[in-house]
Amino acid sequence: MRSKLHRVRMVLWSMLLWSVASYAQVRIDMDHDWRFRTDAADAGLAAGWSAATPAETRLVDVPHTWNIGEDDDYEGVAWYFKSFTAPASMLASHVELHFGATFYRSRVWVNGVEVGGHEGGHTAYALDIGKQLRAGENLIAVRLDNLPGEATIPGYAMRQAGSGSVWYDWWHYGGIVRDVWLTVSDHALIRRQRITSKLGGDAASVSSDVFVENVDGGDSRYSVTASIVDPDGKAVAQAQRDVTASAGQPVAVTLAVNLPHPQLWNVGDARLYQWVTQLHAADGTVLDSRSESFGLRDIVIRDRRLYVNGKPVRLSGVSRHEDSPWEGLAESTGTIRRDWSDMAALHTTLTRPVHYPQNDAVLDFADRHGILLIPEIPVWQFSEAQLKNPKLLALAKAMMREMIEQDGNHASIFAWSVCNESDASMPGGRAYVDAMASLIREIDPGRYVTFADADISIKPWKEAPVMHDVDFIMANAYFGSWSGSGSDVEPWLDFVDRTYPDKMVIISEFGYPGVFSHDSASADKARSENLLQQMDAIQRRSFIAGAIFWTYQDYKSHRNLWAGQTEGYVDHGLVDENRQRRPSYAIYEARNEPLSVATQWEVDAGGLRGFKATVSGYPATHLPSYSMQNYVAHWRAIDDRGHELAHGDEVLRDLAQPVHIEGAWPAAGKGAAVHLLVDIIRPDGVRAGGVASDYHPLNIGSAHFLPNKDEQP
């Protein structure tokens, strides 16, 4: 009954849309009421499943992965089916079926006719299905195969062949793991737009390459307009160009504007503009529109340092797998926002998010909160033979191109990574890195290229020529576990400094895996000690621009598990798989605060009357350190009965120099105790640091929460 009512609502909604908007592109949600079943014998195609839903299917909504519950460890073929009703008016339009991501290899049929497919589990694709649609009931059938091989990405980790296991080091989730939708267009559509910007003086030049596609039967002339909205919601510029497109052909047109006095996107202070493009028919009718945010910022590597808007930064953060016991890879926006809000509370300003292209919600969060990203395609632990395989190189290039074209407008992205812990130092691996770098510099010349390497930290340390080919070095360095003893980090860092004297370095992974200890509790104690020791050593080397801790949460795998386990959650996170915080969470949070707060009580004969505080950002030698403007100090004083004595807010215009604040209240009495909270809030509302202090006449000046303070009576 639910499915039938849903179909009735969909057809009524579709008819309404066509009656009020016969030209502008329409998007129709297709996430609900799918049927699913596995196909272990791979017999579904022969049995006619591409044209008819078989028996014994389960009702699911997408995003969905089958690797939760009864099909937890299932690898192979599975099918998804969806029936929907199309009004007759839809048949005259251009209709595409969009998948946000399907893992891993897909084939798609509409009403028994194959309309296309895709390889790769983390990027979006669209299929033209207009010719296969019919008025009334229609059936979509999707066949998916999540079985890895030596030439899939991710695939068998052949560098690990000697260990007897070639599983990649995260779970092999299969399914329709992101949203599905239809778009319905008439005459022409905007396929995508590529926004670029350049700062100069007190102005910014911004342009957008708009890719228009004519879906009509004849040549047509169109008008493309753009409106740019500043971070305050004010329209600040417009542009317009005419374009002619042949029938069924794409064409690109460039619109450009100049923006005086731009508001800059910055680390921890993300100011976003909006670029709104409209495609018009000759009579002025709006055929399609696209709105995307962008940030104006200047990110430069110079003299082995990273500069954002002309100021040196040293950044830190944590990585995170798209994984949880309740959703796996098929994450909801709620889970993503919850986790990334927690990562922001951990002062994350830089991360290589994980080994594969990210959900739009991840990139949008990073854009809005001023977090720099280095996205990567999942070429993990590949051997030289794999990297030399022309088929794999072609797939890697296609995957990288899809990721860049899909995500390239995000202000948070400053570099791309082409592989992780693979045989890049071998001749065939170096050729792979160079080929991928050449592609990226061709299609996205404004961003840096790198890869994450583990060989660099494994003894005997030796120079790798491929490191000179990339824009900066990313090193996975697990001193205290896989890379050697914790004390080895100091001589290793000196080796890197001598060997690559012109290269900036980011520590792309460091941390402590639980399997090096007896149990989870002792592992987390070692993890806390390790992260402090490693960060202190890293901080002493100015050529290291950032350090990324592995990892935020425990994640599911067949590798790096406790003795006797063949599957489970890798004990590696500051939180466990259920997001329960370990003691190391608080240690990491305190170590990575970008500022300090020191308080001093103001006492006279009548008792405690107030406080003074000094808020200081850290110098450029500290890790982390970055520019901080327009933060807000919020303080609150509470007496021993829980009553508020006073509170206040003060804008901290620039923390490049220490800023002094103070607060006062009527004397609380000689014997009164007072609890003072001082929180420093970033412009995006995230807490950057602070202090909590307790005053009591018998125990004056106790304080807690933060190590950076100087309490005095």
Stockholm file with secondary structure:
# STOCKHOLM 1.0

chainA/1-713         MRSKLHRVRMVLWSMLLWSVASYAQVRIDMDHDWRFRTDAADAGLAAGWSAATPAETRLVDVPHTWNIGEDDDYEGVAWYFKSFTAPASMLASHVELHFGATFYRSRVWVNGVEVGGHEGGHTAYALDIGKQLRAGENLIAVRLDNLPGEATIPGYAMRQAGSGSVWYDWWHYGGIVRDVWLTVSDHALIRRQRITSKLGGDAASVSSDVFVENVDGGDSRYSVTASIVDPDGKAVAQAQRDVTASAGQPVAVTLAVNLPHPQLWNVGDARLYQWVTQLHAADGTVLDSRSESFGLRDIVIRDRRLYVNGKPVRLSGVSRHEDSPWEGLAESTGTIRRDWSDMAALHTTLTRPVHYPQNDAVLDFADRHGILLIPEIPVWQFSEAQLKNPKLLALAKAMMREMIEQDGNHASIFAWSVCNESDASMPGGRAYVDAMASLIREIDPGRYVTFADADISIKPWKEAPVMHDVDFIMANAYFGSWSGSGSDVEPWLDFVDRTYPDKMVIISEFGYPGVFSHDSASADKARSENLLQQMDAIQRRSFIAGAIFWTYQDYKSHRNLWAGQTEGYVDHGLVDENRQRRPSYAIYEARNEPLSVATQWEVDAGGLRGFKATVSGYPATHLPSYSMQNYVAHWRAIDDRGHELAHGDEVLRDLAQPVHIEGAWPAAGKGAAVHLLVDIIRPDGVRAGGVASDYHPLNIGSAHFLPNKDEQP
#=GR chainA/1-713 SS CHHHHHHHHHHHHHHHHHHHCSSSCEEEECCSCEEEEECTTCCTTTTTTTTSCCSSCEEECSSCCSCSSTTTTCCSEEEEEEEEEECGGGGGSEEEEEESCEESEEEEEETTEEEEEEECSSSCEEEECGGGCCSEEEEEEEEEECCCCTTSSSCCCGGGGGGTCCCCSSCCCCEECSCEEEEEESSEEEEEEEEEEEEETTEEEEEEEEEEEECSSSCEEEEEEEEEECTTSCEEEEEEEEEEECTTCEEEEEEEEEEESCCCCBTTBCCCEEEEEEEECTTSCEEEEEEEEECCCCEEEETTEEEETTEEEBEEEECCCSCCTTTTTSCCHHHHHHHHHHHHHTTCCEECCCSSCCCHHHHHHHHHHTCEECCBCCCBSCCHHHHHCHHHHHHHHHHHHHHHHHHTTCTTBCEEEEEESSSTTSHHHHHHHHHHHHHHHHHCTTSEEEEEESGGGSSSCCCCGGGGTSSSEEEECCBTBTTBCGGGHHHHHHHHHHHCTTCCEEEEEECCCGGGSSSHHHHHHHHHHHHHHHHHHHHTCTTEEEEEESCSBCEEESSSCCTTCSSEEESCSSBCTTCCBCHHHHHHHHHTCSEEEEEEEEEETTEEEEEEEEEEECCTTSSSBCCCEEEEEEEEEEETTSCEEEEEEEEEEETTSCEEEEEECSCCBTTCCEEEEEEEECTTSCEEEEEEEEECTTSTTEEESCSCCCCCC
#=GC SS_cons         CHHHHHHHHHHHHHHHHHHHCSSSCEEEECCSCEEEEECTTCCTTTTTTTTSCCSSCEEECSSCCSCSSTTTTCCSEEEEEEEEEECGGGGGSEEEEEESCEESEEEEEETTEEEEEEECSSSCEEEECGGGCCSEEEEEEEEEECCCCTTSSSCCCGGGGGGTCCCCSSCCCCEECSCEEEEEESSEEEEEEEEEEEEETTEEEEEEEEEEEECSSSCEEEEEEEEEECTTSCEEEEEEEEEEECTTCEEEEEEEEEEESCCCCBTTBCCCEEEEEEEECTTSCEEEEEEEEECCCCEEEETTEEEETTEEEBEEEECCCSCCTTTTTSCCHHHHHHHHHHHHHTTCCEECCCSSCCCHHHHHHHHHHTCEECCBCCCBSCCHHHHHCHHHHHHHHHHHHHHHHHHTTCTTBCEEEEEESSSTTSHHHHHHHHHHHHHHHHHCTTSEEEEEESGGGSSSCCCCGGGGTSSSEEEECCBTBTTBCGGGHHHHHHHHHHHCTTCCEEEEEECCCGGGSSSHHHHHHHHHHHHHHHHHHHHTCTTEEEEEESCSBCEEESSSCCTTCSSEEESCSSBCTTCCBCHHHHHHHHHTCSEEEEEEEEEETTEEEEEEEEEEECCTTSSSBCCCEEEEEEEEEEETTSCEEEEEEEEEEETTSCEEEEEECSCCBTTCCEEEEEEEECTTSCEEEEEEEEECTTSTTEEESCSCCCCCC
//
